Amino acid sequence: MLKIQEIREIIKLIDQSSIQKFTFESDGGKIKLEKSSGETLTVVSDAPLAAPAPQAVPQVAAPVAAPAAPAPAETPAQASAPVEVAEDASLHKITSPMVGTYYQASSPDAAPYVKKGDKVTAESIVCIVEAMKLFNEIESEVSGEIVEVLVQDGQLVEYGQPLFLVKEN
């Protein structure tokens, strides 16, 4: 199955292209992307390919708004101080690649992957986003220091919603 970063890149490429439908099948998993009325629909399935489609699709379909402008605009205003909003231009935002539930650690009794002030490298795991009973490890795209954690453990997150602010090295 593809890594989250690879899925994120595919979504970006599809959004920037004139392709309306895209399907990828590998190792018993299937990813299907469709554009319609300004939204991208992402379907991810780990069910065997022989499983009946009516059972698989309703359980895994998740509409994902490609522009996602309202959610990211509201979240920093609610979660950050005005001073940090002014610094946003110099900070890298690690965003959620999918709709799901944010978890700061691999289990409730484990230490968080990262917290404010921690140093991260590109490809460091910073959190988990659980979507459709799949726990997806989210990696940092840059090296630097976590300046702010913008969401709380167990919070629902949207596609493209900023999760962390990172001061790049």
C-alpha positions in Angstrom: 0.0 0.0 0.0 1.1 3.6 -0.6 2.6 5.8 2.1 0.6 8.9 3.2 3.2 11.2 1.5 2.7 9.3 -1.8 -1.1 9.6 -1.6 -0.7 13.3 -0.8 1.4 13.8 -3.9 -1.0 11.9 -6.0 -3.9 14.1 -4.7 -1.9 17.3 -5.5 -1.1 16.1 -9.0 -4.7 15.1 -9.7 -5.9 18.5 -8.4 -3.5 20.4 -10.7 -4.3 18.3 -13.8 -7.4 17.9 -16.0 -7.8 14.3 -15.0 -11.3 13.7 -13.6 -11.0 10.1 -12.3 -8.0 8.1 -11.1 -7.9 4.6 -9.7 -4.8 2.8 -8.3 -4.9 -0.9 -7.1 -2.0 -2.7 -5.5 -1.5 -5.5 -2.9 -5.2 -5.9 -2.2 -5.8 -2.2 -1.7 -7.5 0.4 -3.9 -7.3 4.2 -4.1 -9.9 6.0 -6.2 -9.9 9.7 -6.7 -12.7 11.6 -8.5 -13.1 15.3 -9.2 -16.6 16.7 -9.2 -17.8 20.3 -8.6 -14.5 21.5 -7.1 -14.2 18.7 -4.7 -11.9 15.6 -4.7 -13.4 12.3 -3.5 -10.9 10.0 -2.0 -11.7 6.3 -1.4 -9.1 4.1 0.3 -9.8 0.4 0.8 -7.6 -2.3 2.4 -10.4 -4.9 1.7 -9.4 -7.7 -0.7 -10.2 -6.8 -4.3 -12.6 -9.7 -4.5 -14.9 -8.1 -1.8 -18.2 -6.9 -3.1 -18.1 -3.2 -4.0 -21.4 -2.3 -2.2 -20.0 -3.4 1.1 -16.6 -1.8 0.7 -17.5 1.7 -0.7 -20.0 2.9 1.9 -17.5 1.9 4.7 -14.6 3.8 3.2 -15.9 6.7 1.2 -14.9 10.0 2.5 -15.5 13.2 0.6 -12.5 15.5 0.8 -12.7 19.1 -0.2 -9.5 19.9 -2.2 -9.7 23.6 -1.6 -10.5 23.2 2.1 -10.1 26.9 2.6 -12.7 27.4 5.4 -11.3 24.8 7.8 -7.7 25.9 7.7 -8.7 29.6 8.0 -10.7 28.9 11.1 -8.4 26.6 12.9 -5.3 28.8 13.3 -7.5 31.7 14.5 -9.0 29.5 17.2 -5.9 27.6 18.2 -3.2 30.3 17.9 -2.4 33.6 19.5 -2.5 36.7 17.2 1.3 36.9 17.4 1.7 33.4 15.9 -0.7 34.2 13.1 1.6 37.1 12.1 4.6 34.7 12.0 2.7 32.1 9.9 4.5 33.3 6.7 7.9 32.2 8.1 6.7 28.9 9.5 6.0 25.6 7.7 2.6 24.1 8.3 2.3 20.3 8.6 -1.2 19.6 7.4 -3.6 16.7 7.6 -3.5 14.6 4.4 -7.0 13.3 5.2 -10.2 13.6 7.2 -9.9 11.7 10.4 -9.1 11.7 14.2 -5.8 13.2 15.3 -3.8 11.2 17.9 -0.6 12.6 19.4 0.7 9.2 20.4 0.6 5.5 19.3 -1.5 4.6 22.4 -3.2 6.4 25.2 -0.4 5.5 27.7 2.5 6.3 25.3 4.4 9.6 25.2 3.4 12.0 22.3 5.4 11.7 19.1 6.2 15.4 19.3 5.4 18.4 21.5 6.1 22.1 21.4 9.9 22.7 21.3 10.8 19.3 19.9 13.2 19.0 17.0 12.0 17.0 14.0 13.7 15.9 10.8 12.1 15.4 7.4 10.2 12.1 7.6 10.0 12.1 11.4 6.6 10.8 12.6 4.7 13.6 14.3 1.3 12.1 14.9 -1.4 9.6 13.7 -4.6 10.4 11.9 -7.1 7.6 12.1 -9.4 7.4 9.2 -11.8 4.5 8.5 -10.2 2.3 11.2 -6.8 2.7 9.6 -4.1 4.4 11.7 -2.0 6.6 9.4 1.4 7.8 10.6 1.9 11.5 9.5 5.5 12.5 8.8 7.1 15.9 8.9 8.0 17.2 5.5 10.8 19.5 6.8 13.5 19.5 9.5 13.1 22.1 12.2 11.5 22.8 15.6 7.8 22.3 16.5 6.7 25.9 17.4 3.0 25.1 18.0 0.7 22.1 18.1 -2.6 23.4 16.6 -4.9 20.5 17.5 -5.8 18.5 20.6 -5.5 14.7 21.1 -8.7 13.0 19.8 -9.9 16.0 17.8 -11.5 15.5 14.3 -9.4 17.0 11.6 -10.1 17.9 8.0 -8.1 17.4 4.8 -5.5 20.2 4.6 -6.1 21.4 8.2 -2.8 22.6 9.8 -1.7 20.3 12.6 1.7 21.8 13.5 3.8 24.9 12.9 7.5 24.2 12.3 10.3 26.6 12.3 12.6 25.3 9.5 16.3 24.8 10.0 
